[in-house]
Amino acid sequence: MSVNAIKLTNELHDYMLSVSIREPEILQKIRHFTQTELASTSRFLLAPEQGQLLAWLVKVLNAKRVLEIGTYTGYSSTAMALALPSDGQLVCCDISPHFTEHAERFWNEAGVQNKITLHSTPALETLTHFLAEPVALFDLVFIDADKSNYLAYYELSLKLVKTNGVIIFDNTLWHGAVIDPNEQDNSVIGIRELNQFLVRDERVDITLLPMGDGMTMLRKK
């Protein structure tokens, strides 16, 4: 057994951010707005290191087409859209206009609105529709929506992502509740089922990063 990962204290986490994060002003603005104006749901907000990783992956993959399931106030979508080339396209799926109206405002402010298409129908319907399109393959898929549907999103996304493309799930450690047998709500159960399924799925290569609330990254073989 290898040595356990270093314990990330608050002080060490702050240091890590201070020497690695280059958060654009617009992303800082989205973060501040969400934490102050939507405090009761701000737990849905991505950590800055997660947003930076998504942008980094867009560039490393030379991604042109990206799919996001779960948009909230637009932090992750703005980060990825800024990293996309001028002819790149980001497709966002989110059924909550209460949140996405803010995302659309930030997209306009960031100047990335022409790269983004928002679908407000349930994501399972939207993804199923994409399967019927002649050109619907994506380079990168980011999933951060209702956890009970994670497995269903995965199976559809696996059909929609290119070979060597990447699928990323957020919240796969769910605040540590995944290892607590007393935690039995639908979100925890959905994440546990996904995690157990993915580690055995030979269609993909897998790594789980203890970043934010846990990010599982998959490469389609």
C-alpha positions as CSV (number, residue, x, y, z in Angstrom):
1,M,0.0,0.0,0.0
2,S,1.4,3.4,-0.9
3,V,1.7,6.2,1.6
4,N,-1.5,8.1,2.2
5,A,-1.9,11.5,0.5
6,I,-0.8,14.5,2.4
7,K,-3.3,16.0,4.8
8,L,-4.6,19.2,3.2
9,T,-5.1,21.6,6.1
10,N,-6.8,24.9,5.5
11,E,-3.4,26.7,5.6
12,L,-1.9,24.3,3.1
13,H,-4.9,24.6,0.8
14,D,-4.6,28.4,0.9
15,Y,-0.9,28.1,0.0
16,M,-1.7,25.7,-2.8
17,L,-4.2,28.2,-4.3
18,S,-1.8,31.1,-3.8
19,V,0.9,29.4,-6.0
20,S,-1.3,27.9,-8.6
21,I,-4.6,29.7,-9.2
22,R,-5.0,32.3,-12.0
23,E,-8.7,33.0,-11.6
24,P,-9.9,35.5,-14.3
25,E,-11.8,38.5,-13.0
26,I,-15.1,37.4,-14.4
27,L,-14.9,34.1,-12.6
28,Q,-14.1,35.9,-9.4
29,K,-17.2,38.0,-10.0
30,I,-19.4,34.9,-10.5
31,R,-18.0,33.4,-7.3
32,H,-18.6,36.5,-5.3
33,F,-22.1,36.9,-6.6
34,T,-23.1,33.3,-6.0
35,Q,-21.7,33.2,-2.5
36,T,-23.4,36.5,-1.5
37,E,-26.6,36.6,-3.4
38,L,-27.4,32.8,-3.6
39,A,-25.7,31.8,-0.3
40,S,-28.3,29.0,0.4
41,T,-27.2,27.1,-2.7
42,S,-23.6,28.3,-3.1
43,R,-22.5,24.8,-2.1
44,F,-23.1,23.9,-5.8
45,L,-20.4,26.3,-6.8
46,L,-17.2,24.8,-8.2
47,A,-13.9,25.4,-6.4
48,P,-11.5,27.6,-8.3
49,E,-8.9,24.8,-8.8
50,Q,-11.7,22.7,-10.4
51,G,-12.6,25.5,-12.8
52,Q,-9.0,25.9,-13.7
53,L,-8.6,22.2,-14.3
54,L,-11.6,22.2,-16.6
55,A,-10.1,25.1,-18.6
56,W,-6.7,23.3,-18.7
57,L,-8.3,20.1,-20.0
58,V,-10.1,22.0,-22.8
59,K,-6.8,23.3,-23.9
60,V,-4.8,20.1,-23.5
61,L,-7.5,18.1,-25.4
62,N,-7.7,20.8,-28.1
63,A,-11.4,20.6,-27.5
64,K,-13.8,22.1,-30.0
65,R,-17.1,20.6,-28.7
66,V,-17.8,20.4,-25.0
67,L,-21.0,19.3,-23.2
68,E,-22.0,20.4,-19.7
69,I,-24.8,18.8,-17.7
70,G,-25.7,21.1,-14.8
71,T,-24.7,24.8,-15.3
72,Y,-25.9,26.6,-12.1
73,T,-24.7,30.2,-12.2
74,G,-22.2,29.6,-15.0
75,Y,-18.8,29.3,-13.3
76,S,-17.7,26.1,-14.9
77,S,-19.2,26.9,-18.3
78,T,-17.6,30.4,-18.4
79,A,-14.2,28.8,-17.4
80,M,-14.4,26.3,-20.3
81,A,-15.8,28.7,-22.8
82,L,-13.0,31.1,-22.2
83,A,-10.5,28.3,-22.9
84,L,-12.3,27.2,-26.1
85,P,-11.0,28.5,-29.4
86,S,-13.1,31.1,-31.3
87,D,-14.9,28.4,-33.3
88,G,-15.5,26.1,-30.2
89,Q,-18.9,25.2,-29.0
90,L,-20.2,24.5,-25.5
91,V,-23.6,22.9,-25.0
92,C,-25.1,23.4,-21.6
93,C,-28.0,21.5,-20.1
94,D,-29.9,22.9,-17.1
95,I,-33.6,23.1,-16.3
96,S,-33.4,25.9,-13.7
97,P,-34.0,29.4,-15.2
98,H,-33.6,30.8,-11.7
99,F,-29.9,30.0,-11.9
100,T,-29.2,30.1,-15.7
101,E,-30.5,33.6,-16.1
102,H,-27.4,34.6,-14.1
103,A,-25.2,32.3,-16.1
104,E,-26.4,33.9,-19.3
105,R,-25.7,37.4,-17.9
106,F,-22.1,36.3,-17.0
107,W,-21.6,34.7,-20.4
108,N,-22.4,38.0,-22.1
109,E,-20.2,39.9,-19.8
110,A,-17.3,37.5,-20.5
111,G,-17.9,37.8,-24.2
112,V,-18.4,34.0,-24.7
113,Q,-22.1,33.9,-25.4
114,N,-21.6,33.0,-29.0
115,K,-19.8,29.9,-28.0
116,I,-22.6,28.6,-25.7
117,T,-25.9,27.0,-26.4
118,L,-28.3,26.4,-23.5
119,H,-30.8,23.6,-23.5
120,S,-33.5,23.9,-20.8
121,T,-35.2,20.6,-21.4
122,P,-34.3,17.7,-19.0
123,A,-30.8,16.6,-19.8
124,L,-31.8,12.9,-20.4
125,E,-34.1,14.1,-23.2
126,T,-31.5,16.5,-24.6
127,L,-28.8,13.8,-24.7
128,T,-31.1,11.3,-26.2
129,H,-31.9,13.8,-28.9
130,F,-28.2,14.4,-29.6
131,L,-27.8,10.6,-30.3
132,A,-30.0,11.0,-33.3
133,E,-27.9,13.8,-34.8
134,P,-25.4,13.0,-37.5
135,V,-22.6,15.1,-35.8
136,A,-23.1,15.1,-32.0
137,L,-19.7,13.8,-30.7
138,F,-18.0,15.8,-28.0
139,D,-14.4,16.1,-26.9
140,L,-15.2,16.7,-23.2
141,V,-18.3,16.2,-21.0
142,F,-18.6,17.7,-17.6
143,I,-21.4,16.3,-15.4
144,D,-22.5,18.2,-12.2
145,A,-26.3,17.7,-12.0
146,D,-28.7,15.6,-10.0
147,K,-26.8,12.7,-8.5
148,S,-29.5,10.1,-8.8
149,N,-29.2,10.3,-12.6
150,Y,-25.4,10.1,-12.7
151,L,-25.4,6.6,-14.1
152,A,-27.9,7.4,-16.8
153,Y,-26.0,10.5,-17.7
154,Y,-22.9,8.4,-17.9
155,E,-24.2,5.9,-20.4
156,L,-25.6,8.5,-22.7
157,S,-22.4,10.6,-22.4
158,L,-20.2,7.6,-23.2
159,K,-22.1,7.3,-26.5
160,L,-21.7,11.0,-27.2
161,V,-18.0,11.5,-26.4
162,K,-15.3,10.7,-28.9
163,T,-12.7,8.0,-28.5
164,N,-10.0,9.4,-26.3
165,G,-12.5,12.0,-25.1
166,V,-12.9,12.8,-21.4
167,I,-15.9,12.6,-19.1
168,I,-15.7,14.3,-15.7
169,F,-18.1,13.9,-12.8
170,D,-18.1,16.3,-9.9
171,N,-19.1,15.5,-6.2
172,T,-18.0,11.9,-6.3
173,L,-16.9,12.0,-2.7
174,W,-20.0,13.9,-1.6
175,H,-18.5,15.5,1.5
176,G,-17.3,12.1,2.7
177,A,-20.8,10.7,3.0
178,V,-20.0,7.9,0.5
179,I,-18.3,6.0,3.2
180,D,-20.9,6.6,5.9
181,P,-23.4,3.7,6.0
182,N,-25.9,5.9,7.8
183,E,-26.1,8.2,4.8
184,Q,-28.8,6.8,2.6
185,D,-30.4,9.7,0.7
186,N,-30.8,9.4,-3.1
187,S,-27.8,11.6,-3.9
188,V,-25.4,9.4,-1.8
189,I,-26.8,6.2,-3.2
190,G,-26.5,7.5,-6.7
191,I,-22.9,8.5,-6.3
192,R,-22.0,5.2,-4.6
193,E,-23.6,3.2,-7.4
194,L,-21.7,5.3,-10.0
195,N,-18.4,4.9,-8.2
196,Q,-18.7,1.2,-7.9
197,F,-19.8,0.9,-11.5
198,L,-17.0,3.0,-13.0
199,V,-14.1,1.3,-11.2
200,R,-15.2,-1.9,-13.0
201,D,-16.1,-0.4,-16.4
202,E,-13.4,-1.5,-18.9
203,R,-14.7,0.9,-21.5
204,V,-12.8,3.7,-19.9
205,D,-9.6,4.6,-18.0
206,I,-10.4,6.2,-14.6
207,T,-8.8,8.4,-12.0
208,L,-10.5,10.1,-9.0
209,L,-9.0,13.3,-7.7
210,P,-9.6,14.5,-4.1
211,M,-10.2,18.0,-5.5
212,G,-13.1,20.1,-4.3
213,D,-15.8,17.5,-3.4
214,G,-14.2,14.8,-5.5
215,M,-13.8,14.7,-9.3
216,T,-13.8,11.5,-11.3
217,M,-12.1,11.7,-14.7
218,L,-12.6,9.1,-17.4
219,R,-11.0,8.6,-20.8
220,K,-13.1,6.7,-23.4
221,K,-11.0,3.9,-24.9
